[in-house]
Amino acid sequence: MSARGKEPLGTSVAGPLTHFSRETYNGAELASISPRPGAYDAYRLPSLFNGRQRTPAPIAAPAAAPAFTTRAAVATWAPIPEPVVEEPPLRDPPELRRAITSTATYRPRRNGAPARLIAALNHEGGHLTYTQISQRFGLARDGIAVIFARAVEHGLLVRHSIGIEAAFSLPGYLPRDSDHPSTPVSTSAA
């Protein structure tokens, strides 16, 4: 290689790679046996296997003797006897029971939107469209059908379709509009 009209540059060879740290990792904490006391206590707990409770065999005693002993008190290691755990008998699955359903009639909450709408219609009569309900009670127009669905299902309110506008009224009221005939729709809230 040359640098624009000058003499050719010399070549160089990279030296061997050396690491800045000479420490080695042996992974001692990943060994198959842990020296920490109580490390294997969880293996002695009973567990479920194929629906039956199993109690594992006791873990073998360590082979090493205690580090120091005295003549007066010779340390002897004896395994702690495991408690006898009896397996409970298998039971049949519980029978499914029907859900308890209330036979009480629906009553809207005191200050809920359906109760306020029913009170307004009792006081003023007539009907209120979705737009009027949205403006008057501060409700999102898209959620009105869902909010009043239970009141319509239980017959407290009747949903009408007046032209292209939907409206609610009390049962027995039929809106009178010569331009747009009313169609009561009391079986669904949507």
DOSE-932020 format. One record per residue: y, z, x of N, C-alpha, C in turn. Coordinates in nm, 2 decimals, always signed. Layout:
<nodes>
+--------+--------+--------+--------+--------+--------+--------+--------+--------+
!   n_yy !   n_zz !   n_xx !  ca_yy !  ca_zz !  ca_xx !   c_yy !   c_zz !   c_xx !
+--------+--------+--------+--------+--------+--------+--------+--------+--------+
!      Y !      Z !      X !      Y !      Z !      X !      Y !      Z !      X !
...
+--------+--------+--------+--------+--------+--------+--------+--------+--------+
</nodes>
This chain:
<nodes>
+--------+--------+--------+--------+--------+--------+--------+--------+--------+
!   n_yy !   n_zz !   n_xx !  ca_yy !  ca_zz !  ca_xx !   c_yy !   c_zz !   c_xx !
+--------+--------+--------+--------+--------+--------+--------+--------+--------+
!  -0.12 !  +0.00 !  +0.08 !  +0.00 !  +0.00 !  +0.00 !  +0.12 !  +0.00 !  +0.09 !
!  +0.23 !  -0.07 !  +0.04 !  +0.35 !  -0.07 !  +0.11 !  +0.47 !  -0.04 !  +0.02 !
!  +0.57 !  +0.01 !  +0.08 !  +0.69 !  +0.05 !  +0.00 !  +0.80 !  -0.06 !  +0.03 !
!  +0.81 !  -0.16 !  -0.05 !  +0.91 !  -0.26 !  -0.05 !  +0.96 !  -0.30 !  +0.09 !
!  +0.88 !  -0.37 !  +0.15 !  +0.93 !  -0.42 !  +0.28 !  +0.92 !  -0.33 !  +0.40 !
!  +0.86 !  -0.22 !  +0.38 !  +0.85 !  -0.12 !  +0.50 !  +0.70 !  -0.13 !  +0.54 !
!  +0.68 !  -0.05 !  +0.64 !  +0.54 !  -0.04 !  +0.70 !  +0.45 !  +0.01 !  +0.59 !
!  +0.32 !  -0.02 !  +0.60 !  +0.22 !  +0.03 !  +0.51 !  +0.21 !  +0.18 !  +0.52 !
!  +0.19 !  +0.24 !  +0.40 !  +0.17 !  +0.39 !  +0.40 !  +0.03 !  +0.42 !  +0.44 !
!  +0.01 !  +0.54 !  +0.49 !  -0.12 !  +0.58 !  +0.53 !  -0.20 !  +0.63 !  +0.41 !
!  -0.33 !  +0.64 !  +0.42 !  -0.41 !  +0.69 !  +0.31 !  -0.44 !  +0.83 !  +0.34 !
!  -0.47 !  +0.90 !  +0.23 !  -0.50 !  +1.05 !  +0.25 !  -0.62 !  +1.08 !  +0.16 !
!  -0.70 !  +1.18 !  +0.20 !  -0.81 !  +1.22 !  +0.12 !  -0.79 !  +1.36 !  +0.07 !
!  -0.81 !  +1.38 !  -0.05 !  -0.79 !  +1.52 !  -0.11 !  -0.90 !  +1.61 !  -0.05 !
!  -0.85 !  +1.73 !  -0.03 !  -0.94 !  +1.83 !  +0.03 !  -1.03 !  +1.89 !  -0.08 !
!  -1.13 !  +1.97 !  -0.05 !  -1.22 !  +2.02 !  -0.15 !  -1.14 !  +2.12 !  -0.24 !
!  -1.19 !  +2.12 !  -0.37 !  -1.13 !  +2.21 !  -0.47 !  -1.17 !  +2.35 !  -0.44 !
!  -1.07 !  +2.44 !  -0.45 !  -1.10 !  +2.58 !  -0.43 !  -1.04 !  +2.65 !  -0.55 !
!  -1.10 !  +2.75 !  -0.60 !  -1.05 !  +2.83 !  -0.71 !  -0.97 !  +2.94 !  -0.66 !
!  -0.86 !  +2.98 !  -0.73 !  -0.77 !  +3.08 !  -0.68 !  -0.84 !  +3.22 !  -0.70 !
!  -0.94 !  +3.23 !  -0.78 !  -1.01 !  +3.36 !  -0.80 !  -1.15 !  +3.35 !  -0.76 !
!  -1.19 !  +3.45 !  -0.69 !  -1.33 !  +3.45 !  -0.64 !  -1.42 !  +3.54 !  -0.72 !
!  -1.37 !  +3.59 !  -0.84 !  -1.45 !  +3.68 !  -0.92 !  -1.56 !  +3.60 !  -0.99 !
!  -1.67 !  +3.66 !  -1.02 !  -1.77 !  +3.60 !  -1.10 !  -1.80 !  +3.68 !  -1.23 !
!  -1.84 !  +3.61 !  -1.33 !  -1.87 !  +3.67 !  -1.46 !  -2.02 !  +3.67 !  -1.48 !
!  -2.08 !  +3.79 !  -1.50 !  -2.22 !  +3.79 !  -1.52 !  -2.26 !  +3.82 !  -1.67 !
!  -2.17 !  +3.84 !  -1.76 !  -2.20 !  +3.86 !  -1.90 !  -2.29 !  +3.98 !  -1.93 !
!  -2.26 !  +4.09 !  -1.86 !  -2.35 !  +4.21 !  -1.88 !  -2.34 !  +4.27 !  -2.02 !
!  -2.23 !  +4.25 !  -2.09 !  -2.22 !  +4.30 !  -2.23 !  -2.29 !  +4.22 !  -2.33 !
!  -2.34 !  +4.11 !  -2.29 !  -2.42 !  +4.02 !  -2.38 !  -2.57 !  +4.04 !  -2.35 !
!  -2.61 !  +4.14 !  -2.28 !  -2.75 !  +4.16 !  -2.25 !  -2.82 !  +4.19 !  -2.38 !
!  -2.96 !  +4.18 !  -2.38 !  -3.03 !  +4.20 !  -2.50 !  -3.05 !  +4.35 !  -2.53 !
!  -3.02 !  +4.44 !  -2.44 !  -3.04 !  +4.58 !  -2.46 !  -2.90 !  +4.65 !  -2.44 !
!  -2.86 !  +4.73 !  -2.53 !  -2.73 !  +4.80 !  -2.51 !  -2.75 !  +4.94 !  -2.47 !
!  -2.68 !  +4.99 !  -2.37 !  -2.70 !  +5.13 !  -2.33 !  -2.62 !  +5.23 !  -2.41 !
!  -2.54 !  +5.18 !  -2.50 !  -2.45 !  +5.27 !  -2.58 !  -2.54 !  +5.35 !  -2.68 !
!  -2.52 !  +5.48 !  -2.69 !  -2.60 !  +5.56 !  -2.78 !  -2.56 !  +5.52 !  -2.93 !
!  -2.67 !  +5.51 !  -3.01 !  -2.65 !  +5.48 !  -3.15 !  -2.63 !  +5.33 !  -3.18 !
!  -2.65 !  +5.24 !  -3.08 !  -2.62 !  +5.10 !  -3.09 !  -2.72 !  +5.04 !  -3.19 !
!  -2.84 !  +5.09 !  -3.20 !  -2.94 !  +5.03 !  -3.29 !  -2.97 !  +5.11 !  -3.41 !
!  -2.88 !  +5.21 !  -3.45 !  -2.91 !  +5.29 !  -3.57 !  -2.91 !  +5.20 !  -3.70 !
!  -2.84 !  +5.09 !  -3.70 !  -2.83 !  +5.01 !  -3.82 !  -2.97 !  +4.94 !  -3.85 !
!  -3.05 !  +4.92 !  -3.74 !  -3.18 !  +4.86 !  -3.76 !  -3.28 !  +4.95 !  -3.83 !
!  -3.25 !  +5.08 !  -3.84 !  -3.34 !  +5.17 !  -3.90 !  -3.32 !  +5.19 !  -4.05 !
!  -3.21 !  +5.13 !  -4.10 !  -3.18 !  +5.14 !  -4.24 !  -3.27 !  +5.05 !  -4.32 !
!  -3.31 !  +5.09 !  -4.44 !  -3.39 !  +5.01 !  -4.53 !  -3.31 !  +4.89 !  -4.58 !
!  -3.38 !  +4.78 !  -4.61 !  -3.31 !  +4.66 !  -4.65 !  -3.40 !  +4.59 !  -4.76 !
!  -3.34 !  +4.49 !  -4.83 !  -3.41 !  +4.42 !  -4.93 !  -3.46 !  +4.29 !  -4.87 !
!  -3.59 !  +4.26 !  -4.90 !  -3.65 !  +4.13 !  -4.85 !  -3.73 !  +4.08 !  -4.97 !
!  -3.69 !  +3.96 !  -5.02 !  -3.76 !  +3.90 !  -5.14 !  -3.76 !  +4.00 !  -5.26 !
!  -3.66 !  +4.07 !  -5.28 !  -3.65 !  +4.16 !  -5.39 !  -3.72 !  +4.29 !  -5.38 !
!  -3.78 !  +4.32 !  -5.26 !  -3.84 !  +4.45 !  -5.24 !  -3.78 !  +4.52 !  -5.13 !
!  -3.77 !  +4.65 !  -5.14 !  -3.71 !  +4.73 !  -5.03 !  -3.81 !  +4.75 !  -4.92 !
!  -3.76 !  +4.72 !  -4.80 !  -3.84 !  +4.74 !  -4.68 !  -3.78 !  +4.84 !  -4.58 !
!  -3.86 !  +4.93 !  -4.53 !  -3.82 !  +5.02 !  -4.43 !  -3.88 !  +4.98 !  -4.30 !
!  -3.80 !  +4.95 !  -4.20 !  -3.86 !  +4.91 !  -4.07 !  -3.93 !  +5.02 !  -4.00 !
!  -4.02 !  +4.97 !  -3.91 !  -4.10 !  +5.07 !  -3.83 !  -4.00 !  +5.14 !  -3.73 !
!  -4.03 !  +5.27 !  -3.70 !  -3.94 !  +5.34 !  -3.61 !  -3.93 !  +5.27 !  -3.47 !
!  -3.82 !  +5.28 !  -3.41 !  -3.79 !  +5.22 !  -3.28 !  -3.86 !  +5.30 !  -3.17 !
!  -3.92 !  +5.23 !  -3.08 !  -4.00 !  +5.30 !  -2.97 !  -3.90 !  +5.39 !  -2.89 !
!  -3.96 !  +5.50 !  -2.84 !  -3.88 !  +5.60 !  -2.76 !  -3.85 !  +5.53 !  -2.63 !
!  -3.74 !  +5.56 !  -2.57 !  -3.71 !  +5.51 !  -2.43 !  -3.80 !  +5.57 !  -2.33 !
!  -3.83 !  +5.49 !  -2.23 !  -3.93 !  +5.53 !  -2.13 !  -3.87 !  +5.62 !  -2.02 !
!  -3.74 !  +5.62 !  -2.01 !  -3.68 !  +5.69 !  -1.90 !  -3.67 !  +5.84 !  -1.94 !
!  -3.69 !  +5.93 !  -1.85 !  -3.67 !  +6.07 !  -1.87 !  -3.53 !  +6.11 !  -1.86 !
!  -3.49 !  +6.23 !  -1.90 !  -3.35 !  +6.27 !  -1.88 !  -3.31 !  +6.28 !  -1.74 !
!  -3.18 !  +6.26 !  -1.71 !  -3.13 !  +6.25 !  -1.57 !  -3.16 !  +6.38 !  -1.49 !
!  -3.15 !  +6.50 !  -1.55 !  -3.17 !  +6.62 !  -1.48 !  -3.24 !  +6.72 !  -1.57 !
!  -3.32 !  +6.81 !  -1.51 !  -3.39 !  +6.91 !  -1.58 !  -3.38 !  +7.04 !  -1.50 !
!  -3.40 !  +7.15 !  -1.57 !  -3.41 !  +7.28 !  -1.50 !  -3.55 !  +7.34 !  -1.52 !
!  -3.58 !  +7.44 !  -1.44 !  -3.72 !  +7.50 !  -1.46 !  -3.72 !  +7.58 !  -1.58 !
!  -3.61 !  +7.64 !  -1.62 !  -3.60 !  +7.73 !  -1.73 !  -3.62 !  +7.65 !  -1.86 !
!  -3.55 !  +7.54 !  -1.87 !  -3.55 !  +7.46 !  -1.99 !  -3.59 !  +7.32 !  -1.95 !
!  -3.71 !  +7.28 !  -1.96 !  -3.75 !  +7.15 !  -1.93 !  -3.72 !  +7.06 !  -2.05 !
!  -3.64 !  +6.96 !  -2.02 !  -3.60 !  +6.87 !  -2.13 !  -3.71 !  +6.78 !  -2.17 !
!  -3.75 !  +6.79 !  -2.29 !  -3.86 !  +6.70 !  -2.34 !  -3.80 !  +6.62 !  -2.45 !
!  -3.84 !  +6.50 !  -2.45 !  -3.79 !  +6.41 !  -2.55 !  -3.89 !  +6.40 !  -2.66 !
!  -3.86 !  +6.42 !  -2.78 !  -3.95 !  +6.40 !  -2.89 !  -3.88 !  +6.31 !  -3.00 !
!  -3.94 !  +6.21 !  -3.05 !  -3.88 !  +6.13 !  -3.15 !  -3.85 !  +6.21 !  -3.28 !
!  -3.74 !  +6.18 !  -3.34 !  -3.71 !  +6.24 !  -3.47 !  -3.79 !  +6.18 !  -3.57 !
!  -3.86 !  +6.26 !  -3.65 !  -3.94 !  +6.19 !  -3.76 !  -3.86 !  +6.12 !  -3.86 !
!  -3.90 !  +6.01 !  -3.90 !  -3.83 !  +5.93 !  -4.00 !  -3.86 !  +5.98 !  -4.14 !
!  -3.76 !  +5.98 !  -4.23 !  -3.79 !  +6.03 !  -4.36 !  -3.88 !  +5.93 !  -4.43 !
!  -3.96 !  +5.98 !  -4.52 !  -4.05 !  +5.89 !  -4.60 !  -3.97 !  +5.83 !  -4.71 !
!  -3.96 !  +5.70 !  -4.72 !  -3.89 !  +5.64 !  -4.83 !  -3.99 !  +5.56 !  -4.91 !
!  -3.99 !  +5.60 !  -5.04 !  -4.08 !  +5.54 !  -5.13 !  -4.01 !  +5.42 !  -5.19 !
!  -4.08 !  +5.31 !  -5.21 !  -4.02 !  +5.19 !  -5.27 !  -4.02 !  +5.21 !  -5.42 !
!  -3.90 !  +5.18 !  -5.48 !  -3.89 !  +5.19 !  -5.62 !  -3.98 !  +5.09 !  -5.69 !
!  -4.03 !  +5.12 !  -5.81 !  -4.11 !  +5.02 !  -5.88 !  -4.02 !  +4.90 !  -5.92 !
!  -4.08 !  +4.78 !  -5.93 !  -4.01 !  +4.66 !  -5.97 !  -3.98 !  +4.68 !  -6.12 !
!  -3.86 !  +4.64 !  -6.16 !  -3.82 !  +4.65 !  -6.30 !  -3.80 !  +4.51 !  -6.36 !
!  -3.82 !  +4.50 !  -6.49 !  -3.79 !  +4.38 !  -6.55 !  -3.64 !  +4.36 !  -6.56 !
!  -3.59 !  +4.23 !  -6.56 !  -3.45 !  +4.21 !  -6.57 !  -3.40 !  +4.26 !  -6.70 !
!  -3.27 !  +4.31 !  -6.70 !  -3.22 !  +4.36 !  -6.83 !  -3.20 !  +4.25 !  -6.93 !
!  -3.22 !  +4.29 !  -7.06 !  -3.20 !  +4.19 !  -7.17 !  -3.06 !  +4.16 !  -7.18 !
!  -3.03 !  +4.04 !  -7.21 !  -2.89 !  +3.99 !  -7.24 !  -2.86 !  +4.03 !  -7.38 !
!  -2.74 !  +4.09 !  -7.39 !  -2.69 !  +4.13 !  -7.52 !  -2.57 !  +4.04 !  -7.56 !
!  -2.55 !  +4.02 !  -7.69 !  -2.44 !  +3.94 !  -7.73 !  -2.31 !  +4.02 !  -7.71 !
!  -2.21 !  +3.95 !  -7.68 !  -2.08 !  +4.01 !  -7.65 !  -2.03 !  +4.07 !  -7.78 !
!  -1.96 !  +4.18 !  -7.77 !  -1.90 !  +4.25 !  -7.89 !  -1.77 !  +4.18 !  -7.92 !
!  -1.77 !  +4.12 !  -8.04 !  -1.65 !  +4.06 !  -8.08 !  -1.58 !  +4.14 !  -8.19 !
!  -1.45 !  +4.13 !  -8.19 !  -1.38 !  +4.21 !  -8.28 !  -1.36 !  +4.13 !  -8.42 !
!  -1.38 !  +4.20 !  -8.53 !  -1.36 !  +4.14 !  -8.66 !  -1.22 !  +4.17 !  -8.71 !
!  -1.14 !  +4.24 !  -8.63 !  -1.01 !  +4.27 !  -8.68 !  -0.92 !  +4.14 !  -8.68 !
!  -0.83 !  +4.13 !  -8.77 !  -0.74 !  +4.02 !  -8.77 !  -0.64 !  +4.02 !  -8.66 !
!  -0.59 !  +3.91 !  -8.63 !  -0.49 !  +3.89 !  -8.52 !  -0.36 !  +3.95 !  -8.56 !
!  -0.30 !  +4.03 !  -8.48 !  -0.16 !  +4.08 !  -8.50 !  -0.08 !  +4.05 !  -8.37 !
!  +0.02 !  +3.98 !  -8.37 !  +0.10 !  +3.95 !  -8.25 !  +0.17 !  +4.08 !  -8.20 !
!  +0.18 !  +4.08 !  -8.06 !  +0.25 !  +4.19 !  -8.00 !  +0.39 !  +4.21 !  -8.06 !
!  +0.44 !  +4.33 !  -8.06 !  +0.57 !  +4.36 !  -8.12 !  +0.69 !  +4.27 !  -8.08 !
!  +0.71 !  +4.26 !  -7.95 !  +0.82 !  +4.18 !  -7.90 !  +0.78 !  +4.05 !  -7.84 !
!  +0.66 !  +4.01 !  -7.87 !  +0.61 !  +3.88 !  -7.82 !  +0.67 !  +3.76 !  -7.89 !
!  +0.66 !  +3.65 !  -7.83 !  +0.72 !  +3.53 !  -7.89 !  +0.67 !  +3.50 !  -8.03 !
!  +0.54 !  +3.51 !  -8.06 !  +0.50 !  +3.48 !  -8.20 !  +0.56 !  +3.58 !  -8.30 !
!  +0.57 !  +3.71 !  -8.26 !  +0.62 !  +3.80 !  -8.36 !  +0.77 !  +3.78 !  -8.38 !
!  +0.84 !  +3.74 !  -8.27 !  +0.99 !  +3.71 !  -8.29 !  +1.01 !  +3.58 !  -8.38 !
!  +0.92 !  +3.48 !  -8.36 !  +0.93 !  +3.36 !  -8.44 !  +0.90 !  +3.39 !  -8.59 !
!  +0.80 !  +3.47 !  -8.61 !  +0.76 !  +3.50 !  -8.75 !  +0.88 !  +3.58 !  -8.82 !
!  +0.94 !  +3.67 !  -8.74 !  +1.05 !  +3.75 !  -8.80 !  +1.17 !  +3.66 !  -8.83 !
!  +1.20 !  +3.56 !  -8.74 !  +1.31 !  +3.47 !  -8.76 !  +1.28 !  +3.38 !  -8.88 !
!  +1.16 !  +3.34 !  -8.90 !  +1.13 !  +3.25 !  -9.01 !  +1.13 !  +3.33 !  -9.14 !
!  +1.09 !  +3.46 !  -9.14 !  +1.09 !  +3.55 !  -9.26 !  +1.24 !  +3.57 !  -9.30 !
!  +1.33 !  +3.59 !  -9.20 !  +1.47 !  +3.61 !  -9.23 !  +1.54 !  +3.49 !  -9.28 !
!  +1.52 !  +3.38 !  -9.21 !  +1.60 !  +3.26 !  -9.24 !  +1.52 !  +3.16 !  -9.33 !
!  +1.39 !  +3.16 !  -9.33 !  +1.31 !  +3.06 !  -9.40 !  +1.31 !  +2.93 !  -9.33 !
!  +1.25 !  +2.83 !  -9.38 !  +1.25 !  +2.70 !  -9.33 !  +1.15 !  +2.68 !  -9.21 !
!  +1.19 !  +2.60 !  -9.12 !  +1.11 !  +2.57 !  -9.00 !  +1.19 !  +2.56 !  -8.88 !
!  +1.13 !  +2.57 !  -8.76 !  +1.20 !  +2.56 !  -8.63 !  +1.12 !  +2.46 !  -8.55 !
!  +1.19 !  +2.37 !  -8.49 !  +1.12 !  +2.27 !  -8.41 !  +1.10 !  +2.33 !  -8.27 !
!  +1.01 !  +2.26 !  -8.19 !  +0.99 !  +2.30 !  -8.05 !  +1.12 !  +2.31 !  -7.97 !
!  +1.21 !  +2.22 !  -7.99 !  +1.33 !  +2.22 !  -7.91 !  +1.42 !  +2.34 !  -7.96 !
!  +1.42 !  +2.37 !  -8.08 !  +1.50 !  +2.49 !  -8.13 !  +1.44 !  +2.62 !  -8.08 !
!  +1.30 !  +2.63 !  -8.08 !  +1.23 !  +2.75 !  -8.04 !  +1.26 !  +2.77 !  -7.89 !
!  +1.25 !  +2.66 !  -7.81 !  +1.28 !  +2.66 !  -7.67 !  +1.42 !  +2.72 !  -7.64 !
!  +1.52 !  +2.67 !  -7.71 !  +1.66 !  +2.71 !  -7.68 !  +1.68 !  +2.85 !  -7.74 !
!  +1.63 !  +2.88 !  -7.85 !  +1.66 !  +3.01 !  -7.91 !  +1.59 !  +3.13 !  -7.84 !
!  +1.46 !  +3.11 !  -7.80 !  +1.38 !  +3.22 !  -7.74 !  +1.37 !  +3.21 !  -7.59 !
!  +1.42 !  +3.10 !  -7.53 !  +1.42 !  +3.09 !  -7.39 !  +1.28 !  +3.06 !  -7.33 !
!  +1.20 !  +2.98 !  -7.41 !  +1.06 !  +2.95 !  -7.37 !  +1.06 !  +2.80 !  -7.31 !
!  +0.97 !  +2.78 !  -7.22 !  +0.95 !  +2.64 !  -7.17 !  +0.89 !  +2.56 !  -7.29 !
!  +0.95 !  +2.44 !  -7.31 !  +0.90 !  +2.35 !  -7.42 !  +0.76 !  +2.31 !  -7.40 !
!  +0.72 !  +2.29 !  -7.28 !  +0.58 !  +2.25 !  -7.26 !  +0.47 !  +2.35 !  -7.29 !
!  +0.51 !  +2.48 !  -7.29 !  +0.42 !  +2.59 !  -7.32 !  +0.42 !  +2.64 !  -7.46 !
!  +0.50 !  +2.59 !  -7.54 !  +0.51 !  +2.64 !  -7.68 !  +0.38 !  +2.63 !  -7.76 !
!  +0.31 !  +2.52 !  -7.75 !  +0.19 !  +2.50 !  -7.82 !  +0.08 !  +2.61 !  -7.78 !
!  +0.08 !  +2.64 !  -7.65 !  -0.02 !  +2.74 !  -7.61 !  +0.02 !  +2.88 !  -7.65 !
!  +0.15 !  +2.91 !  -7.64 !  +0.20 !  +3.04 !  -7.67 !  +0.17 !  +3.08 !  -7.82 !
!  +0.18 !  +2.98 !  -7.91 !  +0.17 !  +3.01 !  -8.05 !  +0.03 !  +2.97 !  -8.10 !
!  -0.07 !  +2.93 !  -8.02 !  -0.20 !  +2.88 !  -8.06 !  -0.27 !  +2.99 !  -8.14 !
!  -0.28 !  +3.11 !  -8.10 !  -0.35 !  +3.22 !  -8.17 !  -0.29 !  +3.24 !  -8.31 !
!  -0.16 !  +3.24 !  -8.32 !  -0.09 !  +3.26 !  -8.45 !  -0.13 !  +3.15 !  -8.54 !
!  -0.14 !  +3.02 !  -8.49 !  -0.18 !  +2.91 !  -8.58 !  -0.32 !  +2.92 !  -8.62 !
!  -0.41 !  +2.96 !  -8.52 !  -0.55 !  +2.97 !  -8.55 !  -0.58 !  +3.08 !  -8.66 !
!  -0.50 !  +3.18 !  -8.66 !  -0.52 !  +3.29 !  -8.76 !  -0.44 !  +3.27 !  -8.89 !
!  -0.37 !  +3.16 !  -8.90 !  -0.30 !  +3.13 !  -9.02 !  -0.16 !  +3.20 !  -9.04 !
!  -0.11 !  +3.26 !  -8.93 !  +0.02 !  +3.33 !  -8.95 !  +0.13 !  +3.22 !  -8.94 !
!  +0.11 !  +3.11 !  -8.87 !  +0.21 !  +3.00 !  -8.86 !  +0.14 !  +2.87 !  -8.89 !
!  +0.22 !  +2.78 !  -8.94 !  +0.17 !  +2.64 !  -8.96 !  +0.24 !  +2.55 !  -8.88 !
!  +0.17 !  +2.46 !  -8.81 !  +0.24 !  +2.36 !  -8.72 !  +0.26 !  +2.23 !  -8.81 !
!  +0.38 !  +2.18 !  -8.80 !  +0.41 !  +2.06 !  -8.87 !  +0.45 !  +1.95 !  -8.77 !
!  +0.43 !  +1.82 !  -8.81 !  +0.48 !  +1.71 !  -8.74 !  +0.58 !  +1.64 !  -8.82 !
!  +0.71 !  +1.65 !  -8.78 !  +0.82 !  +1.59 !  -8.86 !  +0.87 !  +1.47 !  -8.78 !
!  +0.82 !  +1.35 !  -8.82 !  +0.86 !  +1.24 !  -8.74 !  +0.79 !  +1.24 !  -8.60 !
!  +0.88 !  +1.25 !  -8.50 !  +0.82 !  +1.26 !  -8.36 !  +0.84 !  +1.40 !  -8.31 !
!  +0.89 !  +1.49 !  -8.39 !  +0.92 !  +1.63 !  -8.35 !  +0.81 !  +1.72 !  -8.41 !
!  +0.77 !  +1.82 !  -8.33 !  +0.67 !  +1.92 !  -8.38 !  +0.75 !  +2.04 !  -8.42 !
!  +0.70 !  +2.12 !  -8.52 !  +0.78 !  +2.23 !  -8.57 !  +0.67 !  +2.34 !  -8.62 !
!  +0.72 !  +2.46 !  -8.63 !  +0.64 !  +2.57 !  -8.69 !  +0.71 !  +2.62 !  -8.81 !
!  +0.63 !  +2.67 !  -8.91 !  +0.69 !  +2.73 !  -9.03 !  +0.58 !  +2.84 !  -9.08 !
!  +0.62 !  +2.92 !  -9.17 !  +0.53 !  +3.01 !  -9.23 !  +0.44 !  +2.94 !  -9.33 !
!  +0.32 !  +2.99 !  -9.36 !  +0.23 !  +2.93 !  -9.45 !  +0.29 !  +2.91 !  -9.59 !
!  +0.27 !  +2.80 !  -9.65 !  +0.32 !  +2.77 !  -9.79 !  +0.45 !  +2.70 !  -9.78 !
!  +0.52 !  +2.68 !  -9.67 !  +0.64 !  +2.61 !  -9.66 !  +0.61 !  +2.46 !  -9.63 !
!  +0.68 !  +2.37 !  -9.70 !  +0.67 !  +2.23 !  -9.67 !  +0.81 !  +2.18 !  -9.64 !
!  +0.83 !  +2.13 !  -9.52 !  +0.97 !  +2.08 !  -9.50 !  +1.00 !  +1.96 !  -9.58 !
!  +1.12 !  +1.95 !  -9.63 !  +1.17 !  +1.84 !  -9.72 !  +1.26 !  +1.75 !  -9.64 !
!  +1.22 !  +1.64 !  -9.60 !  +1.30 !  +1.54 !  -9.53 !  +1.27 !  +1.40 !  -9.58 !
!  +1.37 !  +1.34 !  -9.64 !  +1.34 !  +1.21 !  -9.70 !  +1.32 !  +1.10 !  -9.59 !
!  +1.38 !  +1.11 !  -9.47 !  +1.36 !  +1.01 !  -9.37 !  +1.23 !  +1.03 !  -9.30 !
!  +1.18 !  +1.15 !  -9.27 !  +1.06 !  +1.18 !  -9.20 !  +0.97 !  +1.26 !  -9.28 !
!  +0.86 !  +1.21 !  -9.34 !  +0.77 !  +1.30 !  -9.42 !  +0.70 !  +1.39 !  -9.33 !
!  +0.67 !  +1.51 !  -9.38 !  +0.61 !  +1.62 !  -9.30 !  +0.46 !  +1.61 !  -9.31 !
!  +0.39 !  +1.64 !  -9.20 !  +0.25 !  +1.64 !  -9.20 !  +0.20 !  +1.78 !  -9.15 !
!  +0.15 !  +1.87 !  -9.23 !  +0.11 !  +2.00 !  -9.18 !  -0.02 !  +1.98 !  -9.10 !
!  -0.02 !  +2.05 !  -8.98 !  -0.13 !  +2.05 !  -8.89 !  -0.16 !  +2.19 !  -8.86 !
!  -0.24 !  +2.26 !  -8.93 !  -0.27 !  +2.40 !  -8.91 !  -0.40 !  +2.43 !  -8.84 !
!  -0.48 !  +2.33 !  -8.82 !  -0.61 !  +2.36 !  -8.75 !  -0.60 !  +2.36 !  -8.60 !
!  -0.50 !  +2.30 !  -8.54 !  -0.49 !  +2.30 !  -8.40 !  -0.35 !  +2.33 !  -8.36 !
!  -0.33 !  +2.39 !  -8.24 !  -0.20 !  +2.43 !  -8.19 !  -0.14 !  +2.32 !  -8.10 !
!  -0.21 !  +2.22 !  -8.06 !  -0.16 !  +2.13 !  -7.97 !  -0.09 !  +2.01 !  -8.03 !
+--------+--------+--------+--------+--------+--------+--------+--------+--------+
</nodes>
